[in-house]
Amino acid sequence: MASNVTISKEVFDFLTELKKNNNRDWLEAHKPAFKKHKSDIKLFLEAVKDNLNHHDEIEKMKLFRIYRDVRFSKDKTPYKAHFAGSFSRLGAHLRGGYYMHIKPGESFLATGFWAPNKEDLYRIRKELEMDASEFRGLINQKEFKTIWGELSGDEVKTAPKGFDKEHPDIDLIRKKQFVFVRNFTDKEVLSSSFLEEVDRSFKAIRPYFDLMSDILTTNLNGESILE
C-alpha cells in the first residue's frame, strides 16, 4: 500500500495566490509552478487509486481540469482555485463513486451518488418505500457515522411524484442525491497520515456501496437485471 506520498504546503500556497490573482496573465507567469503542483496532486491521486484497488476495483481515475466553464455563470473568473479528482468503480455491477477536493480551508472527500439517472433514482426510492430498515441500519452504525456523518444531498420539498408524503421514510425517499461528505482541516490534509486517512474513509463507505449496488442491479423481487 502506498504510504509515503503527501500534499505539500506549497500546493495550498499556490491555490491561495491563484484565488487572489485569478487571471490568465498570472497563471501564465506561474505556469511552471502550476505544472509541478498539478503533477504532485496527480501522484497523490495515483496513490489513492493504488490503495483503493486493494479493497475495490477502480476503472478510471480523473484529475479535473483547472479551467472553469463560465458560459452560464455570473462568476467569470477563468480558473478553479482547487484541485479535484474522482475515481470510478469497475463495470455495471459496482456502483457509487469517490471524489477528493483539495482547497485551502475547504478540503473534503465525497462518496456516493451525485447524479443518479431517472431510472436509478426511482429504483432507490422504491426500495426505500418498500423497506428502508437495512439502509437506515447501515448509515446509522456508530463506526460509519463517526467517519461519514449524516447522509446529504439535494431533495424535493415534499414527496416525489407517485410517493406518499406521509410515508415514515419520506425523509430518505425525497432525496435526489445520496452523498456522504467528510471535511478535513488544512493541517489534516498536509499531515503525513492523510493518504492513509483517505483510504480508511473510502474503505468505510464500502458496505454502503455494496448495499446500493445490490439495489441498483436487481428488481424489487431481488432478481438480477444484469445480462
N, C-alpha and C positions, 0 to 999 in steps of 0.2 A: 504493500500500500504506500502510495506517495505520501511523504510527511514533511519534507524539508522545503516546500515551496511556500513563500509568504507574499503578502502585499505590502509594498513599501510606503513610507510616509510621503515620498516624492510623488506617488500617484495622486494622493489626496491634495498635495500642494499644487500640482498641475491642474487638477479639476477645479480647485478654488480660484486659481488665476483665470482659467477659461471662463468661469461663470462671470467674473468681473470684466473680461475682455472678449465677449462672445461675438467675434467678427472675423472675417476671412483674413485680413491682414495680420492679425495677432497670431492666428493658428499657423499661417504660412511661415511666419517668422520663428515659430516654435515647433516646426514640423519634425525635426529630429527627436525632440523630447516626446512629442505625441507618439511617434512610431515606436519608441522604446517602451513607453508605458503601455501602449496597446499590445505590444509583444509580450510584456510581462503578465498582463492580465490574461492573455491567451494561454500562456504557460500554466497559470493558476487554474483556468477552466479545464485545461487538458488533465491536470492532476485531479480535479474534482471528478471528471469523467472516468479516469482510471479507477478511482476509488469506487465510484458508482457501479462500475462493471464487475466488482467483486460480489455485489449482492443484488444487482439488477442487470438488465440488458438495454444498453443505450444505442439507439440507431443513429442519432445525429447530435452534434454539439454546434451551437451557433453563437458567435460573438456579434452582437448587434452593431450596426454602423453608427458612427457618431453624428452623422448628418440628420437633421430634423426635417420632416415633411411639413413645410409651413403653408401649404396651399390653402388649408381650411382652418388655420389657426390665427388668432389675434396676435399671438406671440411670434414675431418674425425673426427671433434670434436663430442663426443657422445651425448651431451645434447643441448637442445634449451635453450637459455638464456632469455626465456619469458614464460609467462603463457597465454593460449588462450582457449576460449570456443565458442561454437556455439549453436544456437537454431533453431530447425526445426519446421516449421509450420505444422498444422494437415491436413492430408489427401491429396487427389489428387486435390482438388479444391482450396486450399490455397497455392500459390506458392511464392517462394522467401525465403531467409534465413538471419539470423542475426549472426554477428561474433564480438567477442571482443578480443583484443590483448593488453596485458599488458607487457611493456618492458621499462626500463629507457630510456627516450628521444625519444621513438618510439611507444608510445601507440596510438591505434586508434580503431574506430568502423568501420565495413564494413557491407553493406547490398546489397541485390540484387541477381544477378545470375552470379556465378563464373564460372560454367562449364555446361552451358545448353547442353543437348544432341543434337544430329544432328537434330532430328525432331523438338524440341522446338526452336532451333536456326533458322531453316528455317521458322517456323511459325511466329516468331517475325519479321524476315526480310521481309516476305511477307506482314505483317500488315503495316510495315513502308513504304514499297514500294507503297502500296495502298493509305495510308493516315497517315502521321506522325504528323498531326496537334494537335491531343489530347495529344499525347506523349510529343511533344515539349512544349505545353502549360503547362503541369503539371510540367515538370522538370525545366521550366524557371520561375515558380512562385517565387516571391521575398522571401516569408517566407521559402519556400522549399530550395532555393539556399543559403539562409543565414546559414542554418544548414548544408546542404549536399554538397554545391558547385556544381562542374561540374560532369557530367557523366564520368566515367573512365572505363578502361578495355582494354584488347588486341584487336587488329583489323587487318584485312588483309590490304595490301598496297594499292590496287586499288579498286577492287569490287569482291564480292563473285561470284563464277561461276553461270551464269544464270541471273545476275543482271547488269543493265546498269551503267557503271562508271560515266556517265554524269547525273544520276538521282539527282534531287535537294536535296534529303535527303540521299545521299550516305555516308555522314559523320556518320550517325546513322546505315545505313544498313551494313557498313563494320565492325561493332563491332562484336567481338566474345564473349565478356563478357559485361554485363550491370550492372555495380557496382558503388556504391557510397561509399566514404570513408570520415570519419571525424577524424582528428588528434587532440590529446589532449597533453597538456604540463604535465610534472610530477606534477606540482602544482595543476593543474585541477584534475588529477587522484586521488591525495591524499586528496582533499578537501572533506568536509562533504556533499557537494551537488552533488558529482559525480554520485552516483546512480540515483538521480533524473534527472540529465542531460542525462544519458544514456537512461533512459526511455523516456524523451522528444524527444530525437533524433530518437529513434526507432518508437515512435508514429508518428512522422512527415513523416516517409517513407511509412506509410500505404496507402495513395492514389496511390502511385506508385505500390505497391504490388497488390492493388485492380485492377488497370488497366491491369497489366501484367497477373494476374490470369485470368481475363476475356478473354484476348487474347489467353492464353495458354489452356483454357478449351473450346474454341469454334473454329469453322472453319471460313473461310473468309466470310461466309454468316451470321455469328453471331449465328450459331446453336451449341448447346452444343455437345461436343464429349465425355462427361462422361456418363457412363451407369447408 
